[in-house]
Amino acid sequence: MTRNEILVFLQRYLRGVEEGADPSAFYTPDAVLIEHPNKLAPKGVTRDLAAIIEAGKRGQAILERQTNELESAVIESDHAALTLRWTGWFKIDIPQLDVKAGDAMRARFAQFYTLRDGRIARQETFDCFES
């Protein structure tokens, strides 16, 4: 894939996340997603494709909507590094996060991708929640 093709693919992936698309359309069957410790995953977590799909379903169940605003992208060969501004509006109260239904939570993400055969084989994310 060219740099532009990778960027277009990752932008399509980010829209897919917002819309609740099936993650298997974007990830390889043996994909790994590493989420470093943050407000929503205090111990961090490593997910395979089945767990990525399940996490997406859980997110859709609690989020009214979410947006990903791409701030920057560095792409080299089959690797990409993105910085994003994420906002999620919650459907339900989440007392442990001090979030009420309708509240918005904001974060800045640094995400690193390795692509293979036009899909994400590895994703590593560092999420910094602002509110």
OpenMM code with the backbone's topology and positions (N, CA, C; nanometers):
from openmm import Vec3, app, unit

residues = "MET THR ARG ASN GLU ILE LEU VAL PHE LEU GLN ARG TYR LEU ARG GLY VAL GLU GLU GLY ALA ASP PRO SER ALA PHE TYR THR PRO ASP ALA VAL LEU ILE GLU HIS PRO ASN LYS LEU ALA PRO LYS GLY VAL THR ARG ASP LEU ALA ALA ILE ILE GLU ALA GLY LYS ARG GLY GLN ALA ILE LEU GLU ARG GLN THR ASN GLU LEU GLU SER ALA VAL ILE GLU SER ASP HIS ALA ALA LEU THR LEU ARG TRP THR GLY TRP PHE LYS ILE ASP ILE PRO GLN LEU ASP VAL LYS ALA GLY ASP ALA MET ARG ALA ARG PHE ALA GLN PHE TYR THR LEU ARG ASP GLY ARG ILE ALA ARG GLN GLU THR PHE ASP CYS PHE GLU SER".split()
positions = [
    Vec3(0.0846, -0.1186, 0.0000),
    Vec3(0.0000, 0.0000, 0.0000),
    Vec3(0.0888, 0.1245, 0.0000),
    Vec3(0.0444, 0.2247, -0.0708),
    Vec3(0.1161, 0.3518, -0.0686),
    Vec3(0.0833, 0.4276, 0.0599),
    Vec3(0.1606, 0.5313, 0.0870),
    Vec3(0.1354, 0.6138, 0.2046),
    Vec3(-0.0079, 0.6664, 0.2020),
    Vec3(-0.0508, 0.7164, 0.0878),
    Vec3(-0.1864, 0.7711, 0.0762),
    Vec3(-0.2926, 0.6634, 0.0965),
    Vec3(-0.2711, 0.5444, 0.0416),
    Vec3(-0.3664, 0.4349, 0.0598),
    Vec3(-0.3783, 0.3956, 0.2068),
    Vec3(-0.2641, 0.3932, 0.2766),
    Vec3(-0.2668, 0.3615, 0.4197),
    Vec3(-0.3435, 0.4681, 0.4960),
    Vec3(-0.3184, 0.5937, 0.4658),
    Vec3(-0.3885, 0.7026, 0.5340),
    Vec3(-0.5392, 0.6949, 0.5088),
    Vec3(-0.5793, 0.6715, 0.3859),
    Vec3(-0.7219, 0.6600, 0.3532),
    Vec3(-0.7825, 0.5408, 0.4269),
    Vec3(-0.7113, 0.4275, 0.4293),
    Vec3(-0.7598, 0.3093, 0.5003),
    Vec3(-0.7785, 0.3398, 0.6492),
    Vec3(-0.6791, 0.4028, 0.7126),
    Vec3(-0.6898, 0.4319, 0.8556),
    Vec3(-0.7999, 0.5339, 0.8854),
    Vec3(-0.8209, 0.6290, 0.7970),
    Vec3(-0.9329, 0.7223, 0.8148),
    Vec3(-1.0657, 0.6478, 0.8030),
    Vec3(-1.0739, 0.5536, 0.7095),
    Vec3(-1.1949, 0.4718, 0.6965),
    Vec3(-1.2148, 0.3864, 0.8221),
    Vec3(-1.1059, 0.3331, 0.8754),
    Vec3(-1.1119, 0.2562, 1.0001),
    Vec3(-1.1650, 0.3434, 1.1144),
    Vec3(-1.1132, 0.4641, 1.1291),
    Vec3(-1.1584, 0.5538, 1.2367),
    Vec3(-1.3068, 0.5869, 1.2214),
    Vec3(-1.3544, 0.6074, 1.0988),
    Vec3(-1.4987, 0.6299, 1.0771),
    Vec3(-1.5762, 0.5042, 1.1135),
    Vec3(-1.5200, 0.3888, 1.0795),
    Vec3(-1.5842, 0.2624, 1.1144),
    Vec3(-1.5987, 0.2465, 1.2648),
    Vec3(-1.4959, 0.2830, 1.3404),
    Vec3(-1.5044, 0.2790, 1.4867),
    Vec3(-1.6190, 0.3679, 1.5335),
    Vec3(-1.6274, 0.4870, 1.4793),
    Vec3(-1.7340, 0.5806, 1.5180),
    Vec3(-1.8726, 0.5224, 1.4889),
    Vec3(-1.8843, 0.4516, 1.3782),
    Vec3(-2.0144, 0.4015, 1.3332),
    Vec3(-2.0462, 0.2605, 1.3823),
    Vec3(-1.9540, 0.1987, 1.4546),
    Vec3(-1.9785, 0.0634, 1.5053),
    Vec3(-1.9632, -0.0449, 1.4010),
    Vec3(-1.8767, -0.0226, 1.3017),
    Vec3(-1.8549, -0.1223, 1.1967),
    Vec3(-1.7887, -0.2479, 1.2541),
    Vec3(-1.8041, -0.3585, 1.1846),
    Vec3(-1.7431, -0.4853, 1.2239),
    Vec3(-1.5913, -0.4719, 1.2148),
    Vec3(-1.5190, -0.4854, 1.3274),
    Vec3(-1.3736, -0.4716, 1.3255),
    Vec3(-1.3021, -0.5708, 1.2338),
    Vec3(-1.3637, -0.6861, 1.2091),
    Vec3(-1.2956, -0.7863, 1.1259),
    Vec3(-1.2743, -0.7364, 0.9829),
    Vec3(-1.3425, -0.6304, 0.9430),
    Vec3(-1.3202, -0.5714, 0.8114),
    Vec3(-1.1879, -0.4942, 0.8062),
    Vec3(-1.1317, -0.4631, 0.9223),
    Vec3(-1.0122, -0.3792, 0.9291),
    Vec3(-0.8889, -0.4513, 0.9835),
    Vec3(-0.9080, -0.5604, 1.0561),
    Vec3(-0.7983, -0.6303, 1.1222),
    Vec3(-0.7705, -0.7648, 1.0559),
    Vec3(-0.6454, -0.8079, 1.0639),
    Vec3(-0.6105, -0.9431, 1.0196),
    Vec3(-0.6677, -1.0432, 1.1208),
    Vec3(-0.6885, -1.1674, 1.0811),
    Vec3(-0.7430, -1.2667, 1.1753),
    Vec3(-0.6562, -1.2866, 1.3000),
    Vec3(-0.5253, -1.2651, 1.2882),
    Vec3(-0.4346, -1.2832, 1.4017),
    Vec3(-0.3930, -1.1502, 1.4661),
    Vec3(-0.4726, -1.0475, 1.4475),
    Vec3(-0.4389, -0.9133, 1.4972),
    Vec3(-0.4230, -0.9105, 1.6488),
    Vec3(-0.3416, -0.8156, 1.6919),
    Vec3(-0.3204, -0.7890, 1.8335),
    Vec3(-0.3373, -0.6395, 1.8553),
    Vec3(-0.4143, -0.6035, 1.9574),
    Vec3(-0.4311, -0.4638, 1.9972),
    Vec3(-0.3837, -0.4521, 2.1423),
    Vec3(-0.2870, -0.3636, 2.1641),
    Vec3(-0.2344, -0.3391, 2.2978),
    Vec3(-0.2800, -0.2008, 2.3412),
    Vec3(-0.3577, -0.1961, 2.4477),
    Vec3(-0.4052, -0.0696, 2.5042),
    Vec3(-0.3288, -0.0492, 2.6354),
    Vec3(-0.2460, 0.0530, 2.6388),
    Vec3(-0.1669, 0.0802, 2.7583),
    Vec3(-0.2563, 0.1374, 2.8682),
    Vec3(-0.2146, 0.1274, 2.9951),
    Vec3(-0.2989, 0.1725, 3.1067),
    Vec3(-0.3515, 0.3154, 3.0875),
    Vec3(-0.4802, 0.3304, 3.1204),
    Vec3(-0.5468, 0.4598, 3.1082),
    Vec3(-0.6687, 0.4601, 3.2001),
    Vec3(-0.7456, 0.5668, 3.1940),
    Vec3(-0.8612, 0.5834, 3.2827),
    Vec3(-0.9657, 0.4727, 3.2652),
    Vec3(-0.9845, 0.4243, 3.1435),
    Vec3(-1.0844, 0.3204, 3.1182),
    Vec3(-1.0282, 0.1787, 3.1344),
    Vec3(-0.8986, 0.1637, 3.1200),
    Vec3(-0.8331, 0.0327, 3.1360),
    Vec3(-0.7101, 0.0534, 3.2245),
    Vec3(-0.7310, 0.0674, 3.3562),
    Vec3(-0.6209, 0.1042, 3.4468),
    Vec3(-0.5004, 0.0096, 3.4446),
    Vec3(-0.5222, -0.1156, 3.4112),
    Vec3(-0.4109, -0.2113, 3.4054),
    Vec3(-0.3647, -0.2354, 3.2626),
    Vec3(-0.4274, -0.1676, 3.1679),
    Vec3(-0.3977, -0.1948, 3.0278),
    Vec3(-0.4591, -0.3277, 2.9883),
    Vec3(-0.4549, -0.3564, 2.8590),
    Vec3(-0.5137, -0.4810, 2.8109),
    Vec3(-0.4556, -0.5134, 2.6731),
    Vec3(-0.4414, -0.6429, 2.6474),
    Vec3(-0.4021, -0.6908, 2.5151),
    Vec3(-0.5174, -0.7739, 2.4618),
    Vec3(-0.5589, -0.7431, 2.3388),
    Vec3(-0.6756, -0.8105, 2.2802),
    Vec3(-0.6391, -0.8796, 2.1493),
    Vec3(-0.6997, -0.9971, 2.1276),
    Vec3(-0.6959, -1.0601, 1.9966),
    Vec3(-0.8201, -1.0131, 1.9202),
    Vec3(-0.8408, -1.0637, 1.8002),
    Vec3(-0.9519, -1.0157, 1.7186),
    Vec3(-1.0870, -1.0368, 1.7868),
    Vec3(-1.1083, -1.1515, 1.8483),
    Vec3(-1.2365, -1.1767, 1.9163),
    Vec3(-1.2594, -1.0747, 2.0269),
    Vec3(-1.1553, -1.0424, 2.1022),
    Vec3(-1.1682, -0.9445, 2.2102),
    Vec3(-1.1843, -0.8030, 2.1560),
    Vec3(-1.1233, -0.7737, 2.0410),
    Vec3(-1.1419, -0.6427, 1.9765),
    Vec3(-1.2882, -0.6267, 1.9368),
    Vec3(-1.3461, -0.7305, 1.8790),
    Vec3(-1.4870, -0.7274, 1.8383),
    Vec3(-1.5756, -0.7088, 1.9605),
    Vec3(-1.5504, -0.7826, 2.0673),
    Vec3(-1.6309, -0.7718, 2.1897),
    Vec3(-1.6178, -0.6323, 2.2520),
    Vec3(-1.4980, -0.5775, 2.2550),
    Vec3(-1.4785, -0.4429, 2.3108),
    Vec3(-1.5548, -0.3386, 2.2285),
    Vec3(-1.5568, -0.3572, 2.0980),
    Vec3(-1.6338, -0.2664, 2.0130),
    Vec3(-1.7823, -0.2707, 2.0444),
    Vec3(-1.8339, -0.3905, 2.0681),
    Vec3(-1.9754, -0.4060, 2.1045),
    Vec3(-2.0048, -0.3392, 2.2386),
    Vec3(-1.9137, -0.3578, 2.3358),
    Vec3(-1.9328, -0.2934, 2.4674),
    Vec3(-1.9308, -0.1421, 2.4531),
    Vec3(-1.8406, -0.0907, 2.3717),
    Vec3(-1.8336, 0.0537, 2.3490),
    Vec3(-1.9614, 0.1070, 2.2874),
    Vec3(-2.0136, 0.0369, 2.1880),
    Vec3(-2.1376, 0.0803, 2.1237),
    Vec3(-2.2554, 0.0766, 2.2214),
    Vec3(-2.2507, -0.0149, 2.3173),
    Vec3(-2.3599, -0.0270, 2.4146),
    Vec3(-2.3626, 0.0895, 2.5131),
    Vec3(-2.2467, 0.1494, 2.5401),
    Vec3(-2.2435, 0.2577, 2.6397),
    Vec3(-2.2268, 0.3962, 2.5807),
    Vec3(-2.1867, 0.4035, 2.4535),
    Vec3(-2.1643, 0.5341, 2.3907),
    Vec3(-2.2801, 0.5717, 2.2996),
    Vec3(-2.3306, 0.6902, 2.3201),
    Vec3(-2.4321, 0.7446, 2.2301),
    Vec3(-2.3697, 0.7697, 2.0934),
    Vec3(-2.2503, 0.8281, 2.0976),
    Vec3(-2.1707, 0.8485, 1.9763),
    Vec3(-2.0289, 0.8808, 2.0167),
    Vec3(-1.9395, 0.8724, 1.9175),
    Vec3(-1.8000, 0.9070, 1.9402),
    Vec3(-1.7408, 0.9635, 1.8128),
    Vec3(-1.6390, 1.0466, 1.8295),
    Vec3(-1.5694, 1.1035, 1.7147),
    Vec3(-1.4194, 1.0872, 1.7329),
    Vec3(-1.3503, 1.0738, 1.6220),
    Vec3(-1.2042, 1.0672, 1.6181),
    Vec3(-1.1563, 1.1747, 1.5217),
    Vec3(-1.0867, 1.2733, 1.5739),
    Vec3(-1.0330, 1.3806, 1.4896),
    Vec3(-0.8833, 1.3558, 1.4712),
    Vec3(-0.8440, 1.3285, 1.3486),
    Vec3(-0.7041, 1.3029, 1.3177),
    Vec3(-0.6260, 1.4333, 1.3248),
    Vec3(-0.5210, 1.4349, 1.4079),
    Vec3(-0.4361, 1.5532, 1.4202),
    Vec3(-0.3091, 1.5405, 1.3375),
    Vec3(-0.2480, 1.4216, 1.3390),
    Vec3(-0.1260, 1.4035, 1.2607),
    Vec3(-0.1090, 1.2561, 1.2261),
    Vec3(-0.0322, 1.2336, 1.1201),
    Vec3(-0.0036, 1.0963, 1.0766),
    Vec3(0.1381, 1.0920, 1.0215),
    Vec3(0.2122, 0.9912, 1.0641),
    Vec3(0.3438, 0.9626, 1.0093),
    Vec3(0.3377, 0.8191, 0.9596),
    Vec3(0.3681, 0.8012, 0.8316),
    Vec3(0.3567, 0.6689, 0.7709),
    Vec3(0.4889, 0.6349, 0.7037),
    Vec3(0.5394, 0.5168, 0.7353),
    Vec3(0.6639, 0.4681, 0.6781),
    Vec3(0.6461, 0.3199, 0.6484),
    Vec3(0.6558, 0.2846, 0.5220),
    Vec3(0.6396, 0.1461, 0.4802),
    Vec3(0.5027, 0.0956, 0.5269),
    Vec3(0.4994, -0.0111, 0.6074),
    Vec3(0.3708, -0.0652, 0.6539),
    Vec3(0.3420, -0.0271, 0.7988),
    Vec3(0.4023, 0.0819, 0.8451),
    Vec3(0.3821, 0.1314, 0.9815),
    Vec3(0.3239, 0.2721, 0.9776),
    Vec3(0.2360, 0.2995, 1.0730),
    Vec3(0.1765, 0.4328, 1.0822),
    Vec3(0.1659, 0.4736, 1.2287),
    Vec3(0.1868, 0.6009, 1.2533),
    Vec3(0.1679, 0.6592, 1.3861),
    Vec3(0.0689, 0.7740, 1.3712),
    Vec3(-0.0383, 0.7704, 1.4507),
    Vec3(-0.1407, 0.8739, 1.4444),
    Vec3(-0.1565, 0.9401, 1.5806),
    Vec3(-0.1883, 1.0682, 1.5786),
    Vec3(-0.2360, 1.1337, 1.6993),
    Vec3(-0.3787, 1.1784, 1.6707),
    Vec3(-0.4657, 1.1570, 1.7700),
    Vec3(-0.6093, 1.1818, 1.7543),
    Vec3(-0.6639, 1.2563, 1.8742),
    Vec3(-0.7730, 1.3260, 1.8511),
    Vec3(-0.8564, 1.3788, 1.9585),
    Vec3(-0.9856, 1.2993, 1.9523),
    Vec3(-1.0172, 1.2307, 2.0617),
    Vec3(-1.1367, 1.1471, 2.0699),
    Vec3(-1.2360, 1.2141, 2.1638),
    Vec3(-1.3644, 1.2087, 2.1272),
    Vec3(-1.4720, 1.2509, 2.2164),
    Vec3(-1.5797, 1.1442, 2.2120),
    Vec3(-1.6252, 1.1040, 2.3304),
    Vec3(-1.7331, 1.0060, 2.3413),
    Vec3(-1.8433, 1.0595, 2.4310),
    Vec3(-1.9678, 1.0462, 2.3857),
    Vec3(-2.0850, 1.0877, 2.4632),
    Vec3(-2.1535, 0.9614, 2.5130),
    Vec3(-2.1770, 0.9546, 2.6436),
    Vec3(-2.2244, 0.8325, 2.7059),
    Vec3(-2.3761, 0.8228, 2.7105),
    Vec3(-2.4273, 0.7009, 2.6905),
    Vec3(-2.5701, 0.6710, 2.6986),
    Vec3(-2.6127, 0.6489, 2.8433),
    Vec3(-2.5191, 0.6062, 2.9249),
    Vec3(-2.5508, 0.5625, 3.0610),
    Vec3(-2.4578, 0.6297, 3.1622),
    Vec3(-2.4971, 0.6260, 3.2872),
    Vec3(-2.4105, 0.6717, 3.3955),
    Vec3(-2.3013, 0.5677, 3.4194),
    Vec3(-2.1792, 0.6161, 3.4437),
    Vec3(-2.0689, 0.5295, 3.4823),
    Vec3(-2.0073, 0.5902, 3.6074),
    Vec3(-2.0616, 0.5530, 3.7241),
    Vec3(-2.0209, 0.6167, 3.8493),
    Vec3(-1.8704, 0.6094, 3.8773),
    Vec3(-1.8044, 0.4971, 3.8455),
    Vec3(-1.6623, 0.4847, 3.8753),
    Vec3(-1.5773, 0.5845, 3.7970),
    Vec3(-1.6322, 0.6372, 3.6880),
    Vec3(-1.5617, 0.7393, 3.6093),
    Vec3(-1.6191, 0.8785, 3.6317),
    Vec3(-1.7204, 0.8861, 3.7199),
    Vec3(-1.7886, 1.0121, 3.7453),
    Vec3(-1.8485, 1.0696, 3.6160),
    Vec3(-1.9086, 0.9804, 3.5365),
    Vec3(-1.9700, 1.0171, 3.4090),
    Vec3(-2.1193, 0.9914, 3.4179),
    Vec3(-2.1961, 1.0885, 3.3737),
    Vec3(-2.3422, 1.0768, 3.3689),
    Vec3(-2.3859, 1.0602, 3.2238),
    Vec3(-2.5015, 0.9983, 3.2045),
    Vec3(-2.5583, 0.9850, 3.0693),
    Vec3(-2.5639, 1.1233, 3.0054),
    Vec3(-2.5191, 1.1316, 2.8816),
    Vec3(-2.5173, 1.2587, 2.8096),
    Vec3(-2.3855, 1.3333, 2.8206),
    Vec3(-2.3028, 1.2971, 2.9201),
    Vec3(-2.1720, 1.3629, 2.9363),
    Vec3(-2.0785, 1.3257, 2.8221),
    Vec3(-1.9871, 1.4169, 2.7933),
    Vec3(-1.8815, 1.3909, 2.6964),
    Vec3(-1.7507, 1.3672, 2.7710),
    Vec3(-1.6763, 1.2683, 2.7262),
    Vec3(-1.5418, 1.2432, 2.7761),
    Vec3(-1.4477, 1.2687, 2.6590),
    Vec3(-1.3364, 1.3334, 2.6862),
    Vec3(-1.2410, 1.3659, 2.5806),
    Vec3(-1.1053, 1.3027, 2.6111),
    Vec3(-1.0344, 1.2716, 2.5050),
    Vec3(-0.9016, 1.2122, 2.5213),
    Vec3(-0.8163, 1.2470, 2.4001),
    Vec3(-0.6883, 1.2340, 2.4217),
    Vec3(-0.5910, 1.2426, 2.3122),
    Vec3(-0.5277, 1.1038, 2.3029),
    Vec3(-0.5176, 1.0542, 2.1822),
    Vec3(-0.4627, 0.9204, 2.1588),
    Vec3(-0.3363, 0.9313, 2.0735),
    Vec3(-0.2384, 0.8495, 2.1060),
    Vec3(-0.1254, 0.8222, 2.0175),
    Vec3(-0.1391, 0.6748, 1.9819),
    Vec3(-0.1525, 0.6465, 1.8539),
    Vec3(-0.1750, 0.5091, 1.8105),
    Vec3(-0.0719, 0.4705, 1.7058),
    Vec3(-0.0227, 0.3484, 1.7188),
    Vec3(0.0803, 0.2965, 1.6307),
    Vec3(0.0279, 0.1686, 1.5656),
    Vec3(0.0385, 0.1632, 1.4342),
    Vec3(-0.0187, 0.0532, 1.3568),
    Vec3(0.0894, -0.0159, 1.2745),
    Vec3(0.0755, -0.1477, 1.2632),
    Vec3(0.1499, -0.2262, 1.1662),
    Vec3(0.0452, -0.2906, 1.0765),
    Vec3(0.0591, -0.2698, 0.9472),
    Vec3(-0.0375, -0.3246, 0.8522),
    Vec3(0.0230, -0.4427, 0.7766),
    Vec3(-0.0641, -0.5345, 0.7401),
    Vec3(-0.0249, -0.6502, 0.6597),
    Vec3(-0.1417, -0.6853, 0.5692),
    Vec3(-0.1141, -0.7019, 0.4429),
    Vec3(-0.2173, -0.7393, 0.3459),
    Vec3(-0.3362, -0.6432, 0.3493),
    Vec3(-0.3082, -0.5151, 0.3686),
    Vec3(-0.4130, -0.4136, 0.3632),
    Vec3(-0.5010, -0.4042, 0.4864),
    Vec3(-0.4581, -0.4681, 0.5973),
    Vec3(-0.5339, -0.4626, 0.7227),
    Vec3(-0.4402, -0.4383, 0.8397),
    Vec3(-0.4986, -0.4114, 0.9550),
    Vec3(-0.4215, -0.3874, 1.0766),
    Vec3(-0.3830, -0.5219, 1.1381),
    Vec3(-0.2520, -0.5445, 1.1518),
    Vec3(-0.2024, -0.6667, 1.2156),
    Vec3(-0.1691, -0.6414, 1.3627),
    Vec3(-0.1290, -0.5180, 1.3922),
    Vec3(-0.0938, -0.4811, 1.5295),
    Vec3(-0.1288, -0.3343, 1.5500),
    Vec3(-0.1894, -0.3074, 1.6640),
    Vec3(-0.2222, -0.1700, 1.7023),
    Vec3(-0.1824, -0.1516, 1.8477),
    Vec3(-0.1119, -0.0445, 1.8733),
    Vec3(-0.0726, -0.0107, 2.0096),
    Vec3(-0.1249, 0.1300, 2.0363),
    Vec3(-0.1959, 0.1478, 2.1482),
    Vec3(-0.2583, 0.2770, 2.1744),
    Vec3(-0.2245, 0.3277, 2.3141),
    Vec3(-0.1972, 0.4559, 2.3203),
    Vec3(-0.1704, 0.5273, 2.4446),
    Vec3(-0.2798, 0.6342, 2.4554),
    Vec3(-0.3707, 0.6174, 2.5503),
    Vec3(-0.4878, 0.7036, 2.5622),
    Vec3(-0.4740, 0.7937, 2.6853),
    Vec3(-0.4867, 0.9226, 2.6638),
    Vec3(-0.4747, 1.0201, 2.7723),
    Vec3(-0.6079, 1.0939, 2.7846),
    Vec3(-0.6859, 1.0591, 2.8854),
    Vec3(-0.8182, 1.1186, 2.9025),
    Vec3(-0.8100, 1.2533, 2.9716),
    Vec3(-0.8793, 1.3508, 2.9131),
    Vec3(-0.8784, 1.4870, 2.9645),
    Vec3(-0.9884, 1.5113, 3.0668),
    Vec3(-1.0989, 1.4410, 3.0504),
    Vec3(-1.2118, 1.4618, 3.1412),
    Vec3(-1.2843, 1.3308, 3.1636),
] * unit.nanometer
topology = app.Topology()
chain = topology.addChain("A")
for resn in residues:
    res = topology.addResidue(resn, chain)
    for name in ("N", "CA", "C"):
        topology.addAtom(name, app.Element.getBySymbol(name[0]), res)
